[in-house]
Amino acid sequence: MEGRHHKPIIYGMGIDVQTGEVFPASFPVKGPDMDLRSARLFTGSEETLPIYDPSSGELRIGPFDYSKFPGGEALLHMPDHMILQNLSTSPFAEPPHFVESTKAAVRYICNHPRPRETVFSNRPRCYIQDPQTGEWVPRQA
């Protein structure tokens, strides 16, 4: 609890699959195309799509479309506190990056209203992790 507002004790957790131990964890690296992935969820997609194939080590995104988002441009001009109050289910408990991430997803929706055509060209975006750097690098689908 912070002041009069309840807040989570932790925002992320990990599980040791060998022992079942649960521990607090943070995930600063979210992987590639986070704005695109967030845009899909932000527009109300209820289906969760698996994007990582552990057997090949490949991360595969799309192709997909999302619902139209009327008023997106206006939302980008709202003050941060309005975005928190109107787009969060728990505005006093959001992590610091909430508003920035929300605006990035909305900006992506506005710039790419038909991602199947403009982002994917009807092909998935595929990535593999560079063994030297750990960075996700594009791979041809």
C-alpha positions in Angstrom: 0.0 0.0 0.0 1.3 3.4 -0.9 -0.6 6.2 0.8 -4.3 5.3 0.3 -3.6 3.2 -2.8 -2.9 -0.5 -2.9 0.0 -1.5 -5.1 1.5 -4.9 -6.0 4.4 -6.0 -4.0 6.1 -7.3 -7.2 5.3 -6.8 -10.9 6.9 -10.0 -12.2 7.8 -13.4 -11.2 9.9 -16.4 -12.4 9.5 -20.1 -11.7 12.4 -22.5 -11.4 10.9 -25.4 -13.5 13.2 -27.9 -11.8 12.2 -27.1 -8.2 8.9 -25.2 -8.6 10.4 -22.3 -6.6 8.7 -19.0 -7.4 10.8 -15.8 -7.1 10.4 -12.1 -7.9 11.8 -11.2 -11.4 12.0 -8.3 -13.8 12.2 -8.6 -17.5 13.8 -5.4 -18.9 14.2 -6.9 -22.4 10.8 -7.5 -23.9 12.0 -8.8 -27.3 11.5 -7.4 -30.7 8.4 -5.5 -32.1 7.0 -4.8 -28.6 4.9 -1.9 -30.0 3.4 -4.1 -32.6 2.7 -6.9 -30.2 1.1 -4.5 -27.7 -1.0 -2.8 -30.4 -2.6 -6.2 -31.2 -3.6 -6.7 -27.6 -4.5 -3.0 -27.1 -7.2 -3.2 -29.8 -9.0 -6.0 -27.9 -7.6 -9.2 -29.4 -8.7 -12.0 -27.0 -6.6 -14.7 -28.6 -3.2 -15.3 -27.2 -0.7 -16.3 -30.0 2.3 -18.3 -29.2 5.3 -16.5 -30.6 8.3 -18.5 -29.4 9.3 -21.9 -30.6 11.7 -23.5 -28.1 12.7 -26.3 -30.4 14.1 -23.9 -33.1 14.8 -20.9 -30.8 12.8 -18.8 -33.2 10.5 -15.9 -32.3 7.7 -15.6 -34.9 5.3 -12.7 -34.9 2.1 -12.6 -37.1 0.9 -12.0 -39.6 -2.3 -10.6 -38.1 -4.6 -7.6 -38.3 -6.2 -5.8 -35.4 -9.4 -3.9 -34.9 -9.7 -0.3 -35.9 -9.0 2.2 -33.2 -11.0 5.4 -33.8 -9.8 8.4 -31.8 -6.2 7.1 -31.5 -4.7 10.4 -32.7 -6.6 12.3 -30.1 -5.4 9.9 -27.4 -1.8 10.6 -28.3 -2.3 14.3 -27.4 -3.9 13.6 -24.0 -1.9 14.4 -20.9 -0.3 11.5 -19.1 -2.6 11.6 -16.1 -5.6 11.3 -18.4 -4.2 8.2 -20.1 -3.6 6.7 -16.7 -7.1 7.6 -15.5 -8.9 6.4 -18.6 -6.9 3.5 -20.0 -5.7 1.8 -16.8 -7.7 -0.5 -14.6 -5.4 0.5 -11.7 -3.9 3.9 -12.4 -2.1 4.2 -9.0 -0.4 0.9 -9.4 1.0 1.0 -12.9 4.7 0.7 -13.5 6.5 3.9 -14.6 6.6 2.9 -18.3 2.8 2.4 -18.6 2.0 5.7 -20.3 5.0 5.6 -22.6 4.2 2.0 -23.6 0.5 2.8 -24.2 1.3 5.8 -26.4 3.8 3.7 -28.4 1.1 1.0 -29.0 -1.5 3.6 -30.0 1.0 5.4 -32.3 1.7 2.0 -34.0 -2.0 1.4 -34.5 -2.4 4.9 -36.1 0.7 4.4 -38.3 -0.2 0.9 -39.4 -4.0 0.4 -39.4 -3.7 -2.7 -41.6 -0.5 -4.5 -40.3 -1.1 -7.7 -42.3 -0.4 -5.6 -45.4 1.8 -2.7 -44.2 4.0 -4.5 -41.7 4.0 -8.2 -42.5 3.3 -8.2 -46.3 1.3 -11.4 -45.4 4.5 -13.0 -44.0 5.5 -13.4 -40.3 8.3 -11.4 -38.8 10.9 -13.9 -37.6 13.8 -13.5 -35.2 16.6 -15.6 -33.8 18.8 -14.7 -30.8 22.4 -13.9 -31.7 24.5 -16.3 -29.6 27.2 -13.7 -29.2 25.2 -10.7 -28.1 21.8 -12.1 -27.1 20.1 -9.6 -29.3 17.1 -10.7 -31.4 18.0 -10.4 -35.1 15.7 -10.7 -38.1 15.6 -14.0 -39.9 13.9 -14.6 -43.3 10.6 -16.5 -43.0 
